[in-house]
Amino acid sequence: MIEFYHVYKQYVKSQFALSDVSFSIEKGEFLFLTGASGAGKTTLLKLIFKEELPGKGQILIDSENTNLIPQKKLFKLRRKLGIVFQDFKLLNNRTIYENIAVPLLVRGIRRPTIDSSVNDALALVGLTHRKHYIPAHVSGGEQQRVAIARAIVANPKILLADEPTGNLDTELSIEIFKLFERINANGITVLIATHDDHLMQLFPRRVLKLDKGKLISH
């Protein structure tokens, strides 16, 4: 599902953000990506959805070499991916329903299908009662659930989350991780970047650990 072969990424000559990183993730896995701040977690995620390009090495997503995907066909790769950011990236002038519908609208999906898919996503994250609110009028935990619903509304094969509980307290963080478990149970591969050792202990899964750009555990 996700394969890295001897991947390097360098932003400045004197330092590698990632150095000779190789691993594979199977379809349907749920795992963590961890390491100290600056270890390379966000860079690795950006390489998966091709916001960044590797300096050396190959990355395969669903058996397709991302190095060979032209810019005009990049949307096909990204349709396989759902992405959850730490800062939510919600549209504050749109309702929760409208925020979740965005990925479907840009694909030209018909309105009845959008309505059904958004309502299913709202039910999954427990926010049906908030669908007509704007993000500023719900809590931080609810905003994160909106971001997760938006990420999975189009049924991606892979869900990537970058420090999804970094701004939440422990109780809310546990609820978010339980939500990721339910999403994974539906067959979606889940990769979560986190530095929260306590949550990784509560939800034991395989761990990819980075240290100064090197993969030291996988």
MIDOSE-1310 file (N, C-alpha, C; in nm, 2 decimals, decimal comma, always signed):
residues 218
mief	+0,08/-0,12/+0,00/+0,00/+0,00/+0,00/+0,09/+0,13/+0,00; +0,18/+0,13/+0,09/+0,28/+0,24/+0,10/+0,42/+0,18/+0,11; +0,51/+0,21/+0,01/+0,64/+0,15/+0,01/+0,75/+0,26/-0,01; +0,85/+0,27/+0,07/+0,96/+0,36/+0,06/+1,09/+0,27/+0,04
yhvy	+1,16/+0,31/-0,06/+1,29/+0,23/-0,10/+1,40/+0,33/-0,10; +1,49/+0,33/+0,01/+1,61/+0,41/+0,01/+1,58/+0,56/-0,02; +1,49/+0,61/+0,05/+1,45/+0,75/+0,02/+1,53/+0,85/+0,10; +1,58/+0,95/+0,03/+1,65/+1,06/+0,09/+1,58/+1,19/+0,06
kqyv	+1,58/+1,28/+0,16/+1,53/+1,42/+0,13/+1,62/+1,52/+0,20; +1,66/+1,62/+0,13/+1,76/+1,72/+0,18/+1,71/+1,86/+0,14; +1,70/+1,94/+0,25/+1,67/+2,08/+0,22/+1,79/+2,17/+0,22; +1,89/+2,14/+0,29/+2,02/+2,21/+0,29/+2,13/+2,11/+0,28
ksqf	+2,24/+2,15/+0,22/+2,35/+2,06/+0,19/+2,41/+1,99/+0,31; +2,41/+2,05/+0,42/+2,47/+2,00/+0,54/+2,39/+1,90/+0,62; +2,26/+1,88/+0,58/+2,17/+1,81/+0,67/+2,06/+1,74/+0,59; +2,04/+1,61/+0,62/+1,93/+1,53/+0,55/+1,80/+1,54/+0,64
alsd	+1,69/+1,58/+0,58/+1,56/+1,56/+0,65/+1,52/+1,42/+0,67; +1,55/+1,34/+0,56/+1,53/+1,19/+0,57/+1,66/+1,13/+0,50; +1,70/+1,02/+0,56/+1,83/+0,96/+0,51/+1,81/+0,81/+0,50; +1,81/+0,76/+0,38/+1,80/+0,61/+0,35/+1,69/+0,55/+0,42
vsfs	+1,57/+0,60/+0,40/+1,45/+0,55/+0,47/+1,38/+0,44/+0,38; +1,36/+0,32/+0,43/+1,29/+0,21/+0,36/+1,20/+0,15/+0,46; +1,07/+0,12/+0,41/+0,97/+0,05/+0,49/+0,85/+0,02/+0,40; +0,77/-0,06/+0,45/+0,64/-0,09/+0,37/+0,53/-0,10/+0,47
iekg	+0,41/-0,05/+0,43/+0,29/-0,05/+0,51/+0,18/-0,13/+0,43; +0,12/-0,23/+0,49/+0,03/-0,32/+0,42/-0,11/-0,25/+0,42; -0,19/-0,29/+0,33/-0,33/-0,25/+0,32/-0,40/-0,28/+0,45; -0,47/-0,18/+0,50/-0,55/-0,20/+0,62/-0,48/-0,19/+0,75
eflf	-0,35/-0,16/+0,75/-0,27/-0,14/+0,87/-0,31/-0,01/+0,94; -0,29/-0,01/+1,07/-0,30/+0,11/+1,16/-0,17/+0,12/+1,23; -0,09/+0,23/+1,20/+0,04/+0,24/+1,27/+0,07/+0,39/+1,30; +0,18/+0,40/+1,38/+0,22/+0,53/+1,42/+0,36/+0,57/+1,36
ltga	+0,38/+0,69/+1,33/+0,50/+0,75/+1,29/+0,55/+0,85/+1,40; +0,66/+0,82/+1,46/+0,70/+0,90/+1,58/+0,84/+0,94/+1,57; +0,88/+1,03/+1,66/+1,02/+1,08/+1,67/+1,01/+1,23/+1,72; +1,12/+1,28/+1,77/+1,13/+1,41/+1,83/+1,09/+1,51/+1,72
sgag	+1,07/+1,64/+1,77/+1,04/+1,75/+1,67/+1,16/+1,76/+1,58; +1,14/+1,77/+1,45/+1,25/+1,78/+1,36/+1,31/+1,65/+1,31; +1,25/+1,54/+1,35/+1,30/+1,41/+1,32/+1,27/+1,37/+1,17; +1,17/+1,44/+1,11/+1,14/+1,41/+0,97/+0,99/+1,36/+0,95
kttl	+0,91/+1,36/+1,05/+0,78/+1,30/+1,04/+0,69/+1,37/+0,93; +0,69/+1,51/+0,94/+0,60/+1,58/+0,85/+0,66/+1,57/+0,71; +0,79/+1,57/+0,70/+0,85/+1,55/+0,56/+0,81/+1,42/+0,50; +0,81/+1,31/+0,58/+0,77/+1,18/+0,53/+0,63/+1,18/+0,48
lkli	+0,54/+1,24/+0,56/+0,40/+1,25/+0,52/+0,39/+1,33/+0,39; +0,46/+1,44/+0,38/+0,45/+1,52/+0,26/+0,50/+1,45/+0,13; +0,60/+1,36/+0,15/+0,64/+1,28/+0,04/+0,54/+1,18/-0,01; +0,46/+1,13/+0,09/+0,35/+1,04/+0,05/+0,25/+1,10/-0,04
fkee	+0,20/+1,23/+0,00/+0,10/+1,29/-0,09/+0,17/+1,39/-0,19; +0,30/+1,38/-0,21/+0,37/+1,44/-0,31/+0,36/+1,59/-0,31; +0,36/+1,65/-0,18/+0,38/+1,79/-0,17/+0,53/+1,82/-0,18; +0,61/+1,72/-0,14/+0,76/+1,73/-0,15/+0,80/+1,61/-0,24
lpgk	+0,92/+1,62/-0,31/+0,97/+1,52/-0,39/+1,10/+1,46/-0,32; +1,13/+1,33/-0,33/+1,25/+1,28/-0,28/+1,37/+1,32/-0,36; +1,48/+1,34/-0,29/+1,61/+1,37/-0,36/+1,66/+1,24/-0,43; +1,64/+1,13/-0,36/+1,68/+1,00/-0,41/+1,58/+0,90/-0,36
gqil	+1,57/+0,78/-0,43/+1,49/+0,67/-0,38/+1,35/+0,67/-0,45; +1,28/+0,57/-0,42/+1,14/+0,55/-0,48/+1,04/+0,54/-0,37; +0,92/+0,59/-0,41/+0,80/+0,58/-0,32/+0,69/+0,52/-0,40; +0,63/+0,41/-0,36/+0,52/+0,35/-0,42/+0,39/+0,36/-0,33
idse	+0,29/+0,41/-0,39/+0,16/+0,42/-0,33/+0,06/+0,34/-0,41; +0,00/+0,24/-0,34/-0,09/+0,15/-0,41/-0,02/+0,09/-0,54; +0,11/+0,05/-0,53/+0,19/-0,01/-0,63/+0,23/+0,09/-0,75; +0,20/+0,22/-0,73/+0,24/+0,32/-0,83/+0,35/+0,40/-0,79
ntnl	+0,46/+0,41/-0,87/+0,57/+0,49/-0,84/+0,54/+0,64/-0,85; +0,54/+0,71/-0,74/+0,50/+0,85/-0,74/+0,60/+0,94/-0,81; +0,72/+0,90/-0,83/+0,82/+0,97/-0,91/+0,77/+0,99/-1,05; +0,69/+0,89/-1,10/+0,65/+0,89/-1,24/+0,52/+0,95/-1,27
ipqk	+0,45/+1,01/-1,16/+0,32/+1,07/-1,18/+0,34/+1,21/-1,22; +0,29/+1,25/-1,34/+0,30/+1,39/-1,39/+0,21/+1,48/-1,31; +0,24/+1,61/-1,30/+0,17/+1,70/-1,22/+0,02/+1,70/-1,26; -0,01/+1,69/-1,39/-0,15/+1,70/-1,43/-0,23/+1,57/-1,39
klfk	-0,17/+1,47/-1,34/-0,24/+1,35/-1,29/-0,22/+1,33/-1,14; -0,16/+1,43/-1,08/-0,14/+1,41/-0,93/-0,27/+1,40/-0,86; -0,38/+1,46/-0,91/-0,51/+1,45/-0,84/-0,55/+1,30/-0,82; -0,51/+1,21/-0,91/-0,55/+1,07/-0,90/-0,48/+1,01/-0,78
lrrk	-0,36/+1,05/-0,75/-0,29/+1,00/-0,63/-0,36/+1,05/-0,51; -0,39/+1,18/-0,51/-0,44/+1,24/-0,39/-0,59/+1,20/-0,36; -0,66/+1,15/-0,46/-0,79/+1,10/-0,43/-0,79/+0,97/-0,35; -0,67/+0,90/-0,35/-0,66/+0,78/-0,27/-0,63/+0,82/-0,12
lgiv	-0,60/+0,94/-0,09/-0,55/+0,99/+0,04/-0,65/+1,08/+0,11; -0,66/+1,06/+0,24/-0,73/+1,16/+0,32/-0,63/+1,21/+0,42; -0,63/+1,34/+0,44/-0,52/+1,41/+0,52/-0,58/+1,49/+0,63; -0,53/+1,47/+0,75/-0,58/+1,54/+0,87/-0,46/+1,62/+0,92
fqdf	-0,47/+1,76/+0,93/-0,37/+1,84/+0,98/-0,39/+1,88/+1,12; -0,28/+1,92/+1,19/-0,29/+1,95/+1,33/-0,37/+2,08/+1,35; -0,36/+2,17/+1,26/-0,43/+2,30/+1,27/-0,57/+2,30/+1,20; -0,62/+2,18/+1,17/-0,75/+2,16/+1,11/-0,77/+2,21/+0,97
klln	-0,73/+2,33/+0,94/-0,75/+2,39/+0,80/-0,89/+2,39/+0,76; -0,98/+2,44/+0,85/-1,12/+2,45/+0,81/-1,16/+2,58/+0,75; -1,26/+2,59/+0,67/-1,31/+2,72/+0,62/-1,41/+2,78/+0,72; -1,36/+2,89/+0,78/-1,44/+2,95/+0,89/-1,57/+3,02/+0,84
nrti	-1,58/+3,04/+0,71/-1,70/+3,11/+0,66/-1,80/+3,01/+0,60; -1,78/+2,88/+0,63/-1,86/+2,77/+0,58/-1,91/+2,69/+0,70; -2,03/+2,63/+0,68/-2,08/+2,54/+0,79/-2,00/+2,41/+0,79; -2,02/+2,34/+0,90/-1,95/+2,21/+0,92/-1,99/+2,12/+0,80
yeni	-2,11/+2,12/+0,76/-2,16/+2,04/+0,65/-2,08/+2,08/+0,52; -2,07/+2,21/+0,50/-2,01/+2,25/+0,38/-1,86/+2,22/+0,38; -1,79/+2,23/+0,49/-1,65/+2,20/+0,50/-1,63/+2,05/+0,47; -1,71/+1,96/+0,52/-1,70/+1,82/+0,49/-1,73/+1,79/+0,34
avpl	-1,81/+1,87/+0,28/-1,85/+1,84/+0,14/-1,75/+1,88/+0,04; -1,65/+1,97/+0,08/-1,55/+2,02/-0,02/-1,49/+1,92/-0,11; -1,43/+1,81/-0,05/-1,37/+1,71/-0,14/-1,46/+1,65/-0,25; -1,58/+1,64/-0,22/-1,68/+1,59/-0,32/-1,72/+1,69/-0,42
lvrg	-1,74/+1,82/-0,37/-1,77/+1,93/-0,46/-1,67/+1,95/-0,57; -1,54/+1,94/-0,53/-1,43/+1,97/-0,63/-1,42/+1,85/-0,73; -1,48/+1,74/-0,70/-1,48/+1,63/-0,80/-1,61/+1,63/-0,89; -1,70/+1,72/-0,86/-1,82/+1,73/-0,94/-1,92/+1,62/-0,91
irrp	-1,92/+1,57/-0,79/-2,01/+1,46/-0,74/-2,15/+1,52/-0,74; -2,25/+1,44/-0,78/-2,39/+1,49/-0,78/-2,44/+1,52/-0,63; -2,53/+1,62/-0,62/-2,57/+1,66/-0,49/-2,63/+1,55/-0,41; -2,72/+1,46/-0,46/-2,77/+1,36/-0,37/-2,67/+1,27/-0,31
tids	-2,56/+1,24/-0,39/-2,45/+1,16/-0,34/-2,37/+1,23/-0,23; -2,35/+1,36/-0,26/-2,28/+1,44/-0,16/-2,36/+1,44/-0,03; -2,49/+1,46/-0,03/-2,57/+1,47/+0,09/-2,56/+1,34/+0,17; -2,57/+1,23/+0,10/-2,56/+1,10/+0,16/-2,42/+1,08/+0,22
svnd	-2,32/+1,11/+0,15/-2,18/+1,08/+0,20/-2,15/+1,17/+0,32; -2,19/+1,30/+0,31/-2,16/+1,39/+0,42/-2,23/+1,35/+0,54; -2,36/+1,31/+0,53/-2,44/+1,27/+0,65/-2,38/+1,15/+0,71; -2,33/+1,05/+0,63/-2,26/+0,93/+0,68/-2,14/+0,97/+0,76
alal	-2,06/+1,06/+0,70/-1,94/+1,11/+0,77/-1,97/+1,18/+0,90; -2,07/+1,26/+0,90/-2,11/+1,33/+1,02/-2,16/+1,23/+1,13; -2,23/+1,13/+1,09/-2,27/+1,03/+1,18/-2,15/+0,95/+1,24; -2,05/+0,92/+1,16/-1,94/+0,84/+1,20/-1,86/+0,92/+1,31
vglt	-1,85/+1,05/+1,29/-1,77/+1,13/+1,39/-1,86/+1,19/+1,50; -1,99/+1,16/+1,50/-2,08/+1,21/+1,60/-2,11/+1,36/+1,60; -2,13/+1,41/+1,48/-2,15/+1,56/+1,47/-2,27/+1,59/+1,39; -2,36/+1,50/+1,37/-2,49/+1,53/+1,30/-2,56/+1,65/+1,35
hrkh	-2,56/+1,66/+1,48/-2,63/+1,78/+1,55/-2,56/+1,91/+1,53; -2,44/+1,91/+1,47/-2,36/+2,03/+1,46/-2,35/+2,07/+1,31; -2,42/+2,01/+1,22/-2,39/+2,02/+1,08/-2,41/+2,16/+1,02; -2,50/+2,24/+1,09/-2,53/+2,38/+1,04/-2,45/+2,49/+1,12
yipa	-2,36/+2,44/+1,21/-2,28/+2,54/+1,28/-2,16/+2,58/+1,19; -2,09/+2,69/+1,22/-1,96/+2,72/+1,16/-1,85/+2,68/+1,26; -1,73/+2,65/+1,21/-1,63/+2,60/+1,30/-1,60/+2,68/+1,43; -1,61/+2,81/+1,42/-1,58/+2,90/+1,53/-1,68/+2,87/+1,65
hvsg	-1,79/+2,81/+1,62/-1,90/+2,79/+1,72/-1,90/+2,65/+1,78; -1,79/+2,57/+1,75/-1,78/+2,44/+1,81/-1,64/+2,43/+1,88; -1,62/+2,33/+1,96/-1,50/+2,31/+2,04/-1,38/+2,27/+1,95; -1,26/+2,27/+2,01/-1,15/+2,23/+1,93/-1,15/+2,08/+1,90
geqq	-1,20/+2,00/+1,99/-1,22/+1,86/+1,96/-1,32/+1,83/+1,85; -1,43/+1,91/+1,85/-1,53/+1,89/+1,74/-1,47/+1,94/+1,61; -1,39/+2,05/+1,61/-1,32/+2,09/+1,49/-1,23/+1,98/+1,43; -1,16/+1,91/+1,52/-1,08/+1,81/+1,47/-1,16/+1,69/+1,41
rvai	-1,27/+1,66/+1,47/-1,36/+1,56/+1,41/-1,42/+1,60/+1,28; -1,44/+1,73/+1,26/-1,48/+1,78/+1,13/-1,37/+1,76/+1,03; -1,25/+1,79/+1,07/-1,14/+1,77/+0,98/-1,12/+1,62/+0,94; -1,15/+1,53/+1,04/-1,14/+1,39/+1,01/-1,25/+1,35/+0,91
arai	-1,37/+1,40/+0,94/-1,49/+1,36/+0,85/-1,46/+1,41/+0,71; -1,40/+1,53/+0,69/-1,37/+1,58/+0,56/-1,26/+1,49/+0,49; -1,17/+1,44/+0,57/-1,06/+1,35/+0,52/-1,11/+1,22/+0,47; -1,22/+1,17/+0,53/-1,27/+1,03/+0,49/-1,40/+1,03/+0,41
vanp	-1,46/+1,15/+0,38/-1,59/+1,15/+0,32/-1,59/+1,09/+0,18; -1,47/+1,10/+0,11/-1,46/+1,05/-0,02/-1,41/+0,90/-0,03; -1,41/+0,84/+0,09/-1,37/+0,70/+0,10/-1,22/+0,68/+0,05; -1,12/+0,74/+0,11/-0,99/+0,72/+0,06/-0,94/+0,58/+0,10
kill	-0,83/+0,54/+0,04/-0,77/+0,41/+0,07/-0,67/+0,43/+0,19; -0,62/+0,55/+0,21/-0,52/+0,58/+0,31/-0,56/+0,71/+0,39; -0,55/+0,71/+0,52/-0,57/+0,83/+0,60/-0,44/+0,86/+0,66; -0,39/+0,98/+0,64/-0,27/+1,04/+0,70/-0,31/+1,14/+0,80
adep	-0,25/+1,14/+0,92/-0,28/+1,24/+1,02/-0,15/+1,29/+1,08; -0,13/+1,42/+1,08/+0,00/+1,48/+1,13/-0,03/+1,55/+1,26; +0,01/+1,49/+1,37/-0,01/+1,54/+1,51/-0,15/+1,58/+1,53; -0,25/+1,49/+1,50/-0,39/+1,53/+1,51/-0,44/+1,56/+1,64
tgnl	-0,37/+1,53/+1,75/-0,42/+1,56/+1,89/-0,32/+1,66/+1,96; -0,24/+1,72/+1,88/-0,14/+1,81/+1,94/-0,20/+1,93/+2,01; -0,32/+1,97/+1,98/-0,38/+2,08/+2,04/-0,50/+2,04/+2,13; -0,51/+1,91/+2,17/-0,62/+1,86/+2,24/-0,57/+1,81/+2,38
dtel	-0,66/+1,81/+2,48/-0,62/+1,75/+2,61/-0,63/+1,60/+2,60; -0,59/+1,53/+2,70/-0,58/+1,38/+2,70/-0,71/+1,31/+2,67; -0,82/+1,36/+2,74/-0,95/+1,29/+2,72/-1,00/+1,30/+2,58; -0,99/+1,42/+2,52/-1,03/+1,44/+2,38/-0,94/+1,36/+2,28
siei	-0,81/+1,36/+2,32/-0,72/+1,29/+2,23/-0,75/+1,14/+2,22; -0,79/+1,08/+2,34/-0,83/+0,94/+2,34/-0,95/+0,92/+2,25; -1,05/+1,01/+2,26/-1,17/+1,00/+2,18/-1,13/+1,00/+2,03; -1,04/+1,09/+1,99/-1,00/+1,10/+1,85/-0,93/+0,97/+1,81
fklf	-0,85/+0,91/+1,89/-0,78/+0,79/+1,85/-0,88/+0,67/+1,84; -0,98/+0,67/+1,93/-1,09/+0,57/+1,91/-1,16/+0,59/+1,78; -1,18/+0,71/+1,73/-1,24/+0,74/+1,60/-1,15/+0,68/+1,49; -1,02/+0,70/+1,50/-0,93/+0,65/+1,40/-0,94/+0,49/+1,40
erin	-0,96/+0,43/+1,51/-0,98/+0,29/+1,52/-1,10/+0,25/+1,44; -1,21/+0,32/+1,45/-1,33/+0,29/+1,38/-1,31/+0,31/+1,23; -1,24/+0,41/+1,19/-1,21/+0,43/+1,05/-1,13/+0,32/+1,00; -1,03/+0,28/+1,07/-0,94/+0,17/+1,03/-1,02/+0,04/+1,02
angi	-1,12/+0,02/+1,10/-1,20/-0,10/+1,10/-1,29/-0,11/+0,97; -1,30/+0,00/+0,90/-1,37/+0,01/+0,78/-1,28/-0,02/+0,66; -1,16/-0,06/+0,69/-1,06/-0,10/+0,58/-0,97/+0,00/+0,53; -0,97/+0,12/+0,59/-0,88/+0,23/+0,55/-0,75/+0,22/+0,63
tvli	-0,64/+0,22/+0,55/-0,50/+0,22/+0,61/-0,48/+0,35/+0,68; -0,43/+0,35/+0,81/-0,42/+0,47/+0,89/-0,28/+0,49/+0,93; -0,22/+0,60/+0,90/-0,08/+0,64/+0,95/-0,09/+0,77/+1,03; -0,05/+0,76/+1,15/-0,06/+0,88/+1,24/+0,07/+0,92/+1,29
athd	+0,11/+1,05/+1,26/+0,24/+1,10/+1,31/+0,21/+1,16/+1,45; +0,28/+1,12/+1,55/+0,26/+1,17/+1,68/+0,38/+1,16/+1,77; +0,40/+1,24/+1,87/+0,50/+1,23/+1,96/+0,45/+1,19/+2,10; +0,32/+1,16/+2,11/+0,26/+1,13/+2,23/+0,27/+0,98/+2,27
dhlm	+0,37/+0,96/+2,36/+0,40/+0,82/+2,40/+0,29/+0,76/+2,48; +0,22/+0,84/+2,56/+0,10/+0,79/+2,64/-0,01/+0,73/+2,55; -0,04/+0,80/+2,44/-0,14/+0,75/+2,35/-0,10/+0,63/+2,28; +0,03/+0,62/+2,24/+0,08/+0,50/+2,17/+0,08/+0,38/+2,26
qlfp	+0,09/+0,40/+2,39/+0,08/+0,29/+2,49/-0,06/+0,25/+2,51; -0,16/+0,34/+2,50/-0,30/+0,31/+2,52/-0,35/+0,24/+2,39; -0,30/+0,27/+2,28/-0,34/+0,21/+2,15/-0,22/+0,14/+2,08; -0,17/+0,03/+2,14/-0,05/-0,03/+2,09/-0,07/-0,08/+1,94
rrvl	+0,02/-0,02/+1,86/+0,03/-0,05/+1,72/+0,17/-0,06/+1,67; +0,20/-0,10/+1,55/+0,33/-0,09/+1,50/+0,38/+0,05/+1,49; +0,51/+0,08/+1,52/+0,56/+0,21/+1,52/+0,68/+0,23/+1,43; +0,67/+0,33/+1,34/+0,79/+0,37/+1,26/+0,85/+0,49/+1,34
kldk	+0,97/+0,47/+1,38/+1,04/+0,58/+1,46/+1,15/+0,64/+1,39; +1,15/+0,77/+1,38/+1,25/+0,85/+1,31/+1,34/+0,92/+1,41; +1,47/+0,93/+1,38/+1,56/+1,00/+1,47/+1,66/+1,07/+1,37; +1,65/+1,21/+1,37/+1,73/+1,29/+1,28/+1,73/+1,24/+1,14
gkli	+1,61/+1,21/+1,09/+1,60/+1,17/+0,95/+1,62/+1,02/+0,92; +1,67/+0,95/+1,02/+1,69/+0,80/+1,00/+1,58/+0,72/+1,06; +1,54/+0,62/+0,99/+1,44/+0,53/+1,05/+1,51/+0,43/+1,14; +1,48/+0,44/+1,27/+1,55/+0,35/+1,36/+1,47/+0,24/+1,42
sh	+1,34/+0,24/+1,39/+1,25/+0,13/+1,43/+1,13/+0,12/+1,33; +1,10/+0,00/+1,28/+0,99/-0,02/+1,19/+0,93/-0,16/+1,20
